Each structure stands twice: as C-alpha cells, then as structure tokens.
Amino acid sequence: MTSATSVQNGSSARGARRRPPAPRPTPPERRRGRAIAAARRSATRSAAVALALCMVWSVVMDERVSAACWREPVIGVVVDPFRPPPCPWCAGNRGLEYRTAPGGRVRSVAAGTVAFSGAVAGTRYVVVTLASGWKVTYGRLAGTAVARGDRVVAGAVVGTVGRAFFFGLRVGGSYVDPAPHLGRLVGRPRLIPLDGGPPRPAPPPMLRCRE
C-alpha cells in the first residue's frame, strides 16, 4: 500500500513539474506574424528584381561597348599605342598617338556634345561627350572648329592637326584603349550572274572593328 502510494505521489510530482503548454496566439498576433512574413517575402522579391535589373543593365552596357565601331578620326599612322599607367599619376599613354601630315582634318568618330574646346598647358584639345556617357578626346590639335556646347555628328570636322595627334577614350571616368573601336572598311561579297548578264553594282563597303 505504501509503495503504491509512493508511486502515485511520484507520478503526481512529475506531472506537477511539467511546463504548461504555451498559450496559442491570439488572432491579432497571428495577423502580425503573417504581415511580417509577407514583408520578408516582398523584400526578398524586390532584392531579386533589383539584382536582375542590374544584370540586364550590365549586359546592355557590354553590348554597347562591343557594338561601338568607328572610322578613324584622322589619316595617319599610330606610332604609340595605348599603355595604361599603373596608377592615376604614373607615366603611360592614355590613348593613341598618331603621326599625321600638317593641316589634316580631324573628324568626330560619333555624334555627341562638345564638353571642352581649348588649350591645356599650351596644347589644344576637343572633348566630345557621347550619348552613352563616353568621352572622346581629340588632342594635339593645330586648330579647333567647334566650341563648348556645340552638337556634332559622326564625320563632322572638329579641328586640324600638325605632325602629331592624340586620340583618347574615357568610359566611366577611366581611360580605356580606343583601338578596338576603330574599324576599317572592307568589301562585301556579291553574287555574279551565271547567265552572262551584267553583274549588279557592288554593295558599299562595311566598317569592321577588331574582335
């Protein structure tokens, strides 16, 4: 009898030590929890959309960079290619140096707005900002034909050269090699009739840049 009573008392003691079940959330608490979960899901979706837009914009900019193909701004020979300096103040060549014939015309490679036209330390420059935000520099000019604020089209004369000419390109504030964007005119294939008839006129040459 004593043993049974002890067992019962022990069971009762263990039951008394058990923690009571947590109270079920009230309806307002449930609504608050659902609102927090919905806000988290919305923030996650917004972050995913922002990341996707950034990736698309990056692809678009890459396509713009690869699609830019221009005719050379002057008739001349490149005697010093682009040599990026190891630091912003270090020596290097931030563009292309040409050897040119005095009096030659300098033509704009693309349409844009003249951001600068004048002399820096005795050397004349013209800087044109393109619609993409790129800045094209025409330097070591013997004379200028445009003023700040002028709008120019591709092929427009922006100045004349002496015996040397500098051509530079800035993308996002950094100098980059403009050589890949300068193309050459190449002939296009055409079909020749097999019946002995007169051939069609040749199509105009196509500008092709270095891949």
C-alpha positions in Angstrom: 0.0 0.0 0.0 2.8 2.3 0.9 4.6 1.5 -2.4 1.5 2.2 -4.5 1.0 5.5 -2.7 4.7 6.4 -3.3 4.4 5.6 -7.0 1.3 7.7 -7.3 2.8 10.6 -5.4 5.9 10.4 -7.6 3.8 10.5 -10.7 1.9 13.4 -9.4 5.1 15.2 -8.6 6.5 14.6 -12.1 3.2 15.8 -13.6 3.3 18.9 -11.4 6.8 19.8 -12.7 5.8 19.7 -16.3 5.6 23.1 -18.0 2.1 24.2 -19.0 1.6 24.3 -22.8 2.3 27.7 -24.4 -0.8 29.8 -25.0 -2.0 29.7 -28.5 -1.5 33.0 -30.3 -4.5 35.3 -30.4 -5.9 36.4 -33.8 -4.0 39.8 -33.6 -0.7 38.0 -33.0 -1.4 35.7 -36.0 -2.1 38.7 -38.2 1.1 40.4 -37.1 3.1 37.3 -37.8 1.6 36.9 -41.2 2.3 40.6 -42.0 6.0 40.2 -41.0 6.3 37.0 -43.2 4.7 38.8 -46.1 7.0 41.8 -45.7 10.0 39.5 -45.7 8.8 37.8 -48.9 8.3 41.1 -50.6 11.8 42.3 -49.6 13.3 39.1 -51.0 11.4 39.6 -54.3 12.4 43.2 -54.5 16.1 42.3 -54.0 15.8 39.6 -56.7 14.2 42.1 -59.1 16.9 44.7 -58.4 19.7 42.1 -59.0 18.1 41.0 -62.3 17.8 44.6 -63.4 21.5 45.2 -62.6 22.4 42.1 -64.6 20.3 43.2 -67.6 21.9 46.7 -67.5 25.3 45.2 -67.3 24.6 43.1 -70.4 23.2 46.2 -72.2 26.3 48.2 -71.4 28.5 45.3 -72.5 26.6 45.2 -75.8 27.0 49.0 -76.3 30.7 48.7 -75.7 31.1 45.8 -78.1 28.8 47.5 -80.7 30.8 50.8 -80.9 32.8 50.7 -84.2 34.1 54.0 -85.6 36.1 55.2 -88.5 39.5 56.6 -87.5 39.4 60.3 -86.7 42.4 61.2 -88.8 44.5 59.9 -91.7 47.8 58.9 -90.1 49.8 56.1 -88.5 49.7 55.0 -84.9 53.2 55.4 -83.5 52.4 54.8 -79.8 49.6 52.5 -78.8 47.6 52.6 -75.6 49.7 51.9 -72.5 47.6 52.1 -69.3 49.6 53.7 -66.4 49.9 51.5 -63.3 48.5 54.3 -61.2 46.4 57.5 -61.8 49.6 59.7 -61.6 52.0 57.3 -63.2 53.5 57.6 -66.7 51.9 55.8 -69.6 49.9 56.6 -72.8 46.2 57.1 -72.1 45.2 56.9 -75.8 46.7 56.5 -79.3 49.4 58.7 -80.6 49.3 59.3 -84.4 51.9 60.7 -86.8 50.0 62.9 -89.2 50.5 65.3 -92.1 50.1 69.0 -91.0 46.8 70.5 -91.9 44.9 67.2 -91.9 41.3 67.3 -90.7 40.1 65.7 -87.5 36.6 64.2 -87.7 34.3 63.2 -84.9 34.0 59.5 -84.6 30.5 59.6 -83.3 27.7 62.1 -82.5 27.8 64.0 -79.3 28.1 67.3 -77.5 31.3 69.3 -77.2 32.2 69.3 -73.5 35.5 71.2 -73.9 37.3 73.1 -76.6 40.5 74.9 -75.7 44.1 74.7 -74.6 45.6 72.9 -71.6 49.3 73.8 -70.9 49.6 75.2 -74.5 48.1 72.1 -76.2 44.7 72.3 -77.9 42.0 69.7 -77.1 38.4 69.0 -78.0 36.4 66.6 -75.8 33.0 65.3 -77.0 30.5 63.5 -74.7 28.6 60.8 -76.5 25.0 59.8 -75.7 26.4 56.7 -73.9 28.3 59.0 -71.5 31.7 58.1 -73.0 34.1 61.0 -73.5 36.2 61.1 -76.7 39.3 63.3 -76.6 41.0 64.8 -79.7 44.3 66.3 -78.8 47.5 68.0 -80.0 45.3 70.0 -82.4 46.7 72.7 -84.6 43.3 74.4 -84.6 39.7 73.8 -83.4 36.5 74.1 -85.4 34.0 73.7 -82.6 33.1 75.4 -79.3 31.8 74.1 -76.0 28.1 73.2 -76.2 28.2 72.5 -79.9 26.5 69.3 -81.1 28.4 67.3 -83.7 27.6 64.3 -85.8 29.8 61.5 -86.9 32.2 62.7 -89.5 31.9 66.4 -88.5 35.2 68.3 -88.6 36.3 69.3 -85.0 39.8 70.6 -85.9 43.0 70.2 -87.7 46.3 68.6 -86.9 50.0 69.3 -87.1 52.5 66.5 -87.2 51.1 64.6 -84.2 47.6 63.8 -82.9 46.2 62.2 -79.8 43.0 60.2 -79.6 41.6 59.1 -76.2 38.5 57.4 -74.8 37.1 57.6 -71.3 34.4 55.2 -70.1 33.1 55.7 -66.6 35.9 58.2 -65.8 38.6 55.8 -66.7 40.8 55.8 -69.8 40.4 52.7 -72.0 42.0 51.6 -75.2 40.1 53.1 -78.1 41.8 50.8 -80.7 39.2 48.0 -80.6 36.5 50.6 -81.5 38.3 51.8 -84.6 37.4 49.9 -87.7 38.5 49.6 -91.3 36.4 49.5 -94.4 36.2 46.0 -96.0 34.5 44.9 -99.2 31.3 42.9 -99.1 30.7 39.8 -101.2 28.2 39.9 -104.1 26.7 37.3 -106.4 27.7 37.1 -110.0 25.1 36.0 -112.5 25.8 32.7 -114.3 23.8 33.6 -117.4 26.3 36.1 -118.7 24.2 39.1 -117.7 25.7 42.3 -116.3 26.8 42.0 -112.6 25.0 44.0 -110.0 26.8 47.0 -108.5 28.9 46.1 -105.6 27.4 46.9 -102.2 29.1 49.6 -100.2 32.0 48.6 -98.0 31.3 47.7 -94.4 33.1 49.0 -91.4 34.6 46.2 -89.3 36.3 46.5 -86.0 38.8 44.3 -84.3 37.1 41.4 -82.5 
